[in-house]
Amino acid sequence: MAPIRLGIIGLSSSAVTSWASSAHLPYLLSARGRSKYNIVALCNSSVESAKNAIESYGLDAKNTRAYGDPKALAGDPDVDLIVCCTRVDTHYSLIKPGIEAGKAAFVEWPLTHDVQLTRELTDLAAEQGVRTVVGLQGHVTPVVLRIKALLEEGILGKVLSSEVRAYGGTIDRETIASGLSYFADRKFGGNVFTIGFAHLFDYLQFALGEATDVHPHFQLQRPNVKLRETSTNNIIGTTVSDVPDLILVTGSLIGSNYTQHGASLTVRFRRGQPFKGEPSLTWHINCELGEIRLTAPAGTSLQAHAYQEPVTIDVHHFSTDEVHRVQWEWPGWEEEADLPMVGRSVAKLYEAFYEQSVTDGSPDCEDMLYDCDELHHLYLILQPSRGETAAHLMTMLAGLSQPTVMEMVNALRVLKVTDPSGATWGL
């Protein structure tokens, strides 16, 4: 099969964040990536910006077209897949023209910042019969897959409960980089809850199974957030946040071959650093015959940034009262390509997308891929206008029926979409 031709929106040499260059580009420019994908176009805020990026990242200037308008990119007949790596609130306007033109789309999570816009894009993609990918990489992360495999092996019996203590979402509890001030304003759709917590809750359910009877609780502990200039590290101002910085969720797991029906799930996520010396993520899984503990000192983002220090899995066997370390590793091809840790799970999503192209929608990859059709429920928690308090959020939730609350917090579960060939797949 010929390489998939892609156009990237948001690969800028002057962007505030560098997700496209740090997480997507390393794989796409590797020998393995080049054998499956070919970057044929860039689209930025202007043609000049796109040209600068082509030069800055050493792309083939003769064969990589520069665009300053997503409609122009969508009209390029040589583009098969459009990748969108921009701020959340721009996703809709940037990716919609491509979907309308019948292009496949890879959009970073969250899909959009608005419930109705998410629904519209989802419906449009279904109408056009296009393939869509949302960047939820937790399902393809080796350490999460190793946890899931341990549970499926059954050597510890069934899961009885699981507890998670997580700290992160931003580097510091009191400050935010000035270029990321929108993290304190939930109308933009990109923040600690929709990104940090959502990724965490996604891979927890992937490993443990779906949670039901979910009860969320929110608190905004530090509404006044300092803005830090990254070049000088100086505080240049403050902003008032309306995004919860403490998130607690309890629920019950649906029974499976390796999970007892009604097993408790408890998640506590707090913005910023943990207590000094404690890990950013501690995940306990209590089973009938033993207990699993995953520890990630450097972060909660097992799909991205958590590997500055070793991420470990330990198992306590109750029968012998012994603890042993469980080994896990990245695929050999990622090691050989010397891909940065932050880009390895993204690379695996690209691999999954390509394999589906080859096999016409093989269901082997469906657990890695998501449909965005019901993801909008997640945002209902953050929909009140700016300035309303966390207390209002809790009042709102208290007045909802239990199924509605469950849908909001469980909106990351796998859904299927049927493509024109009849195969089920999608994000």
C-alpha positions in Angstrom: 0.0 0.0 0.0 1.2 3.5 -0.8 1.9 5.9 2.1 -1.1 7.8 3.4 -0.7 11.5 2.3 -1.4 13.9 5.1 -1.7 17.5 5.8 -1.0 18.9 9.2 -2.7 21.9 10.8 -0.8 23.5 13.7 2.8 22.4 13.0 4.2 25.9 13.6 7.7 27.1 14.3 6.3 29.8 16.7 3.5 27.9 18.4 2.9 28.4 22.2 2.7 24.6 22.6 4.8 22.1 20.6 2.6 19.0 20.6 2.7 18.6 16.8 6.4 18.9 16.6 7.2 16.9 19.8 4.6 14.2 19.7 3.6 13.7 16.0 6.6 14.8 13.9 9.2 12.3 15.3 7.3 9.3 14.1 6.3 10.8 10.8 9.9 11.7 10.0 11.3 8.3 11.1 12.1 5.7 8.5 9.1 3.6 9.7 6.8 6.6 9.6 7.9 7.6 6.2 7.2 4.2 4.8 3.5 4.6 5.8 2.9 8.3 5.8 3.9 11.2 3.6 3.5 14.8 4.7 2.3 16.7 1.6 0.9 19.9 3.2 1.0 22.2 6.2 -1.7 24.7 7.2 -1.1 27.5 9.7 -2.5 30.9 10.4 -0.9 32.2 7.1 0.9 30.8 4.1 4.0 32.5 5.3 3.8 30.8 8.6 3.3 27.4 6.9 6.4 28.0 4.7 8.5 29.0 7.7 7.5 25.7 9.4 8.3 23.7 6.3 11.8 25.2 6.4 12.2 25.0 10.2 11.4 21.3 10.4 13.4 20.4 7.3 10.4 19.2 5.2 10.7 18.8 1.5 9.9 22.3 0.3 9.2 21.2 -3.3 6.7 18.5 -2.3 5.1 20.1 0.8 2.4 22.7 0.0 1.8 25.6 2.3 -1.7 26.8 3.2 -3.1 29.6 5.4 -6.8 28.5 5.0 -8.2 25.1 6.1 -10.7 25.2 3.2 -7.8 25.4 0.8 -6.1 22.4 2.5 -9.4 20.5 2.3 -9.5 21.2 -1.4 -6.1 19.6 -2.0 -6.8 16.4 -4.0 -3.4 14.9 -2.8 -4.3 15.0 0.9 -5.9 11.8 2.3 -5.7 12.6 6.1 -5.8 15.9 7.9 -4.1 16.0 11.3 -5.3 18.9 13.6 -2.9 19.8 16.5 -4.2 23.2 17.7 -5.9 24.8 20.6 -9.2 23.0 21.4 -11.5 25.9 20.6 -10.1 26.1 17.0 -10.6 22.4 16.2 -14.2 22.8 14.8 -13.5 25.5 12.3 -10.2 24.0 11.2 -11.3 20.3 10.7 -14.8 20.8 9.5 -13.8 21.8 5.9 -11.7 18.6 5.6 -14.5 16.4 6.8 -16.9 18.1 4.4 -14.5 17.3 1.6 -14.4 13.7 2.6 -10.9 13.7 4.1 -10.0 11.4 7.0 -9.3 13.3 10.2 -7.0 12.9 13.2 -8.0 15.5 15.8 -6.2 15.9 19.2 -8.4 15.4 22.3 -10.8 17.0 23.1 -12.5 17.0 19.8 -14.1 20.4 20.3 -14.9 22.9 23.1 -18.6 22.8 22.7 -21.3 20.1 23.0 -23.3 21.1 19.9 -20.2 21.5 17.7 -19.0 18.0 18.8 -22.3 16.6 17.8 -22.3 18.4 14.5 -18.8 17.2 13.6 -19.7 13.6 14.6 -22.9 13.6 12.5 -21.0 15.2 9.6 -18.3 12.5 9.7 -21.0 9.8 9.7 -22.8 11.4 6.8 -19.6 11.7 4.8 -18.4 8.2 5.7 -15.0 9.5 6.6 -12.6 7.9 9.1 -11.9 9.9 12.2 -9.3 9.5 15.0 -9.3 11.4 18.3 -6.0 11.5 20.2 -6.7 9.4 23.2 -3.6 7.3 23.3 -3.9 5.6 26.7 -5.3 2.4 25.1 -2.1 1.8 23.2 0.4 2.6 25.9 2.5 -0.4 26.9 2.4 0.0 30.6 -1.4 0.2 30.5 -1.6 -2.8 28.2 0.7 -4.7 30.7 -1.7 -3.9 33.6 -4.7 -5.1 31.5 -2.8 -8.3 30.5 -2.0 -9.0 34.2 -5.7 -8.8 35.0 -6.7 -10.9 32.0 -4.2 -13.7 33.0 -6.3 -14.2 36.1 -3.4 -15.2 38.4 -4.5 -12.6 41.0 -8.2 -13.5 40.8 -10.9 -10.9 40.1 -10.6 -7.2 40.7 -12.4 -6.2 44.0 -11.6 -2.5 44.0 -9.2 0.1 42.6 -8.0 3.4 44.0 -6.1 6.2 42.2 -4.3 9.2 43.6 -3.2 11.6 40.9 -1.5 15.0 40.8 -0.9 17.0 37.7 -2.6 18.6 34.8 -0.2 21.5 35.1 3.3 21.6 36.4 2.5 23.9 39.3 -0.5 24.2 41.7 -0.5 28.0 41.7 0.8 29.1 38.3 0.2 28.5 34.6 2.4 29.5 31.7 1.1 32.8 30.3 0.7 31.3 26.9 -1.6 28.7 28.5 -3.8 31.1 30.4 -6.9 29.6 28.6 -6.4 26.6 30.9 -8.1 28.7 33.6 -11.2 29.5 31.4 -13.3 26.5 30.7 -15.1 28.0 27.7 -12.0 27.2 25.7 -12.4 23.5 26.3 -8.8 22.7 27.1 -8.0 22.4 30.8 -7.0 20.1 33.7 -10.4 18.3 33.7 -11.0 17.8 30.0 -7.3 16.9 29.3 -5.5 15.7 32.4 -8.3 13.9 34.2 -10.1 12.7 31.0 -7.0 10.9 29.7 -6.5 9.3 33.1 -10.1 8.2 33.5 -10.0 6.8 29.9 -7.1 4.5 30.4 -8.3 3.4 33.9 -11.6 2.1 32.3 -9.7 0.6 29.4 -7.8 -1.6 31.9 -10.4 -2.2 34.5 -13.6 -2.1 32.6 -16.5 0.3 32.4 -17.6 2.2 35.5 -21.2 2.7 36.4 -23.1 4.3 39.3 -20.5 7.2 39.1 -20.5 10.1 41.6 -18.3 13.1 40.7 -17.4 15.8 43.1 -15.5 19.1 42.2 -13.8 21.8 44.1 -12.0 25.0 43.0 -9.4 25.4 45.7 -7.2 28.1 44.1 -9.3 30.4 41.8 -6.5 33.0 41.6 -3.9 31.7 39.2 -0.6 33.4 38.6 0.7 33.7 35.0 4.3 32.9 34.5 6.3 34.1 31.5 8.2 31.0 30.3 11.2 32.9 28.9 12.0 34.7 32.1 10.1 32.5 34.7 8.7 35.8 36.1 5.1 36.2 37.3 3.5 38.8 34.9 -0.1 38.8 36.2 -3.0 36.7 37.5 -6.2 35.4 36.2 -9.4 34.0 37.9 -10.0 30.4 37.1 -13.4 28.7 36.7 -12.0 25.3 36.2 -12.1 22.8 39.1 -8.6 21.9 40.4 -9.7 19.0 42.7 -11.7 16.2 41.1 -13.0 13.2 42.9 -14.9 10.3 41.3 -16.3 7.2 42.8 -18.1 4.4 40.9 -18.7 0.7 40.5 -17.1 -1.5 37.8 -19.2 -3.6 35.6 -18.4 -7.3 36.0 -16.2 -9.2 33.5 -14.0 -12.3 33.3 -11.5 -10.5 35.6 -13.5 -7.9 37.5 -16.1 -8.6 40.2 -19.4 -6.9 39.4 -19.7 -3.8 41.6 -16.0 -3.5 42.4 -15.3 0.0 43.7 -13.4 2.6 41.7 -12.1 5.7 43.5 -10.2 8.4 41.7 -8.7 11.6 43.2 -7.1 14.1 40.9 -5.6 17.4 42.1 -3.9 20.0 40.0 -0.2 20.6 40.5 2.4 18.8 42.5 2.0 16.1 45.0 3.3 16.2 48.6 7.1 16.5 48.3 8.7 13.1 47.7 5.4 11.4 46.8 4.7 10.2 43.2 2.4 12.0 40.9 0.4 8.9 40.2 -0.3 5.9 42.4 -2.8 3.3 41.1 -3.8 0.4 43.3 -5.8 -2.6 42.0 -6.9 -4.9 44.8 -7.7 -8.4 43.6 -8.8 -11.6 45.3 -5.3 -13.2 45.5 -3.1 -10.1 45.4 -2.7 -6.4 44.7 -1.2 -4.5 41.8 0.4 -1.1 42.3 1.5 1.2 39.5 3.7 4.1 40.4 4.6 7.0 38.1 6.7 9.6 40.0 6.8 12.2 37.2 3.2 12.5 36.0 -0.2 11.1 35.4 0.0 11.2 31.6 1.0 7.6 30.9 0.1 8.3 27.2 2.7 11.1 27.1 4.8 12.9 29.6 5.1 10.5 32.6 8.4 8.9 31.7 11.0 11.3 33.0 11.4 8.8 35.9 10.7 5.1 35.7 7.1 4.0 35.7 6.9 0.8 37.7 4.4 -2.1 38.3 4.6 -4.1 41.5 2.5 -7.1 42.5 1.9 -8.2 46.1 1.0 -12.0 46.2 -1.1 -12.6 49.4 -0.3 -16.3 49.6 3.5 -15.8 49.9 3.4 -12.2 51.2 6.0 -11.4 48.6 6.2 -8.4 46.3 7.8 -8.6 42.8 8.4 -6.1 40.1 6.6 -6.7 36.8 8.6 -5.8 33.7 7.1 -3.9 30.7 8.7 -2.4 27.7 8.1 -0.3 24.6 7.9 -2.1 21.2 11.3 -2.7 19.7 10.6 -0.5 16.6 10.0 2.5 18.8 13.3 2.0 20.6 15.1 1.5 17.3 13.6 4.7 15.9 14.7 6.5 19.1 11.3 8.2 19.4 10.8 10.6 22.3 8.6 9.2 25.1 6.0 11.8 24.5 5.5 10.7 20.9 5.5 6.9 21.3 1.8 6.4 22.0 0.9 8.8 19.3 3.1 6.8 17.0 1.1 3.7 17.9 -2.1 5.4 17.0 -0.7 6.2 13.6 0.4 2.5 13.3 -3.2 1.4 14.2 -4.7 3.8 11.6 -2.4 2.6 8.9 -3.1 -1.1 9.7 -6.8 -0.4 9.4 -6.3 1.1 6.0 -4.4 -2.1 4.9 -6.9 -4.5 6.4 -10.1 -2.6 5.6 -11.1 -1.9 9.1 -9.8 -5.0 11.0 -11.6 -5.2 14.4 -8.3 -6.0 16.0 -7.7 -2.3 16.5 -11.2 -1.2 17.6 -10.3 -1.0 21.3 -7.7 1.5 20.4 -10.0 3.7 18.4 -12.9 5.9 19.5 -16.0 7.4 18.1 -16.6 10.9 19.3 -20.4 10.5 19.0 -21.1 10.5 22.8 -18.0 12.3 24.1 -20.0 15.6 24.4 -21.6 14.3 27.6 -18.2 14.8 29.3 -18.5 18.6 28.8 -21.9 19.0 30.4 -20.0 19.3 33.7 -18.1 22.3 32.5 -20.9 24.1 30.5 -22.0 26.8 33.0 -20.9 30.3 32.0 -17.6 31.8 33.3 -17.8 33.1 36.8 -20.1 30.4 38.3 -18.6 28.5 41.2 -17.7 24.9 41.7 -20.6 24.8 44.2 -22.9 25.5 41.3 -21.4 22.6 39.4 -22.0 20.3 42.3 -25.6 21.6 42.7 -26.2 21.0 39.0 -24.9 17.4 39.2 -27.0 16.7 42.3 -30.1 17.6 40.3 -29.3 15.2 37.5 -30.6 11.6 37.2 -28.0 8.9 37.9 -27.9 7.7 34.3 -27.1 11.2 33.1 -24.2 11.5 35.6 -23.0 8.1 34.5 -23.0 9.1 30.9 -21.0 12.3 31.5 -18.2 10.6 33.3 -18.3 7.4 31.2 -18.2 9.3 27.9 -14.8 7.9 27.1 -16.0 4.3 26.5 -15.5 2.6 23.1 -18.2 3.2 20.5 -18.4 1.8 17.0 -19.2 3.5 13.7 -19.8 1.5 10.5 -17.9 2.7 7.5 -19.1 2.3 3.9 -17.4 -1.1 3.6 -19.4 -2.4 6.5 -16.5 -2.7 8.9 -16.8 -1.2 12.4 -14.1 1.1 13.6 -13.5 4.8 14.5 -12.8 7.2 17.2 
